[in-house]
Amino acid sequence: MKLLITGGAGFIGSAVVRLAIARGHQVVNLDALTYAACLENVAGVAESPLYAFEQTNIRDRAALDRIFAAHRPDAVMHLAAESHVDRSIDGPGAFIETNITGTYNMLESARDFWVGEGRPEAFRFHHISTDEVFGSLPNDPLVKFTEDTAYDPRSPYSASKAASDHLVRAWHETYGLPVVLTNCSNNYGPYHFPEKLIPVIILNALAGKPLPIYGDGSNIRDWLFVEDHADALLLVVEKGRVGRSYNIGGENERTNLELVQTLCAILDEKRPKAQGSYTDQITFVADRPGHDARYAIAPGRIREELGWRPSVTVEEGLARTVQWYLDNENWWKPLQGRKGIGERLGVKT
Ligand SMILES: NC(=O)c1ccc[n+]([C@@H]2O[C@H](COP(=O)([O-])OP(=O)(O)OC[C@H]3O[C@@H](n4cnc5c(N)ncnc54)[C@H](O)[C@@H]3O)[C@@H](O)[C@H]2O)c1
């Protein structure tokens, strides 16, 4: 399959690019290289004859048309987005322009290309989204997000992703574009950009800095190893039913405090401090405005229809992730100089 993957220099997109190439797919990686991008994430496949890179902004419709015409993909996997909730609180404009207008441009470019090719049935537009579009759950283990949960986004980030999901569904219903959608829970793993919770905790711990926990640390997230997400995405683009959405999650709910304590325990074992535990560095800080209490995915549809299962437990995945950061200082050190990294964002309202 020839895949046009947007956002392939980011955290999840690069995992999809690496896995797709390992499985013999051709990949065109389309990425604007924003502050969150890192071409090192795909350095291992950049020389492959299966790989091509286009530095392009999805806000630029004419450039997208040129890329569709030049590469003639079998499927699009659309991951490019502004992705950090805290940044969406400080500057929502970029989220509207990239996540909504950019997705609209992708849909229109894909539609023109698909119509021009004679509307091939096998073509797919796979939109990659988040569970945050469903809002916040009560703390009841029996209540989880299903594909039928009503949308209730509460941050500028999740609202912009929800809007993009609606556009994708509308392009299917109105124009017949063969789309599939996925909504995934929080990812973690290698190459996670050092502004997100897990890398922040690992790197602050190693630097002897405070480990910031928003509010009282009781917010619950459902964690999935990024390589398992990439595997699920390739399964959906190949076998997912047209017009359908699939929730993807690892069924690994943890409060933020439990997660940070687990990371500290792994670090205590792998890189013991001269004295005490990394948990001594835990510090509670002002909460994020509108902080959703709980996310939890019911992944029944992808499991039953497509036979997907995560390959690692959260314990294995977190241990592998910590080890990866210990082994890859050359990757994360330069990123700490990028704008906003290490600063507290998203508290001014
Ligand atoms: N991180 C998560 O836990 C998570 C969970 C579920 C869904 N998602 C979704 O998965 C996708 C990827 O998330 P991520 O964590 O890898 O994000 P990321 O921020 O690490 O990467 C985003 C990539 O998109 C590129 N990009 C941003 N704006 C662009 C533009 N205007 N034109 C072209 N490229 C642009 C960036 O350069 C970057 O390489 C997003 O759509 C996100 O909403 C993320």
The ligand as a Gaussian input file, in Angstrom:
#p B3LYP/6-31G(d) Opt

LIG

0 1
 N       -0.488000      11.816000      21.999000
 C       -1.583000      11.150000      22.327000
 O       -1.649000      10.569000      23.417000
 C       -2.740000      11.049000      21.361000
 C       -3.808000      10.215000      21.676000
 C       -4.852000      10.063000      20.764000
 C       -4.813000      10.733000      19.541000
 N       -3.766000      11.577000      19.261000
 C       -3.774000      12.234000      17.942000
 O       -2.722000      11.639000      17.172000
 C       -2.132000      12.607000      16.302000
 C       -0.638000      12.659000      16.541000
 O       -0.395000      13.021000      17.911000
 P        1.099000      13.173000      18.439000
 O        1.051000      13.034000      19.915000
 O        2.010000      12.315000      17.647000
 O        1.381000      14.705000      18.073000
 P        2.766000      15.475000      17.925000
 O        2.495000      16.856000      18.403000
 O        3.876000      14.693000      18.536000
 O        3.025000      15.485000      16.354000
 C        2.260000      16.243000      15.466000
 C        3.008000      16.337000      14.146000
 O        2.171000      17.063000      13.240000
 C        2.958000      18.045000      12.589000
 N        2.101000      19.197000      12.276000
 C        1.498000      20.039000      13.160000
 N        0.849000      21.022000      12.491000
 C        1.017000      20.755000      11.164000
 C        0.578000      21.390000       9.983000
 N       -0.164000      22.513000      10.037000
 N        0.908000      20.841000       8.790000
 C        1.659000      19.704000       8.729000
 N        2.140000      19.088000       9.822000
 C        1.816000      19.605000      11.021000
 C        4.036000      18.434000      13.584000
 O        5.160000      19.000000      12.924000
 C        4.326000      17.094000      14.251000
 O        5.355000      16.397000      13.577000
 C       -2.870000      13.923000      16.586000
 O       -3.856000      14.079000      15.592000
 C       -3.488000      13.718000      17.953000
 O       -4.657000      14.476000      18.070000
 C       -2.742000      11.728000      20.141000

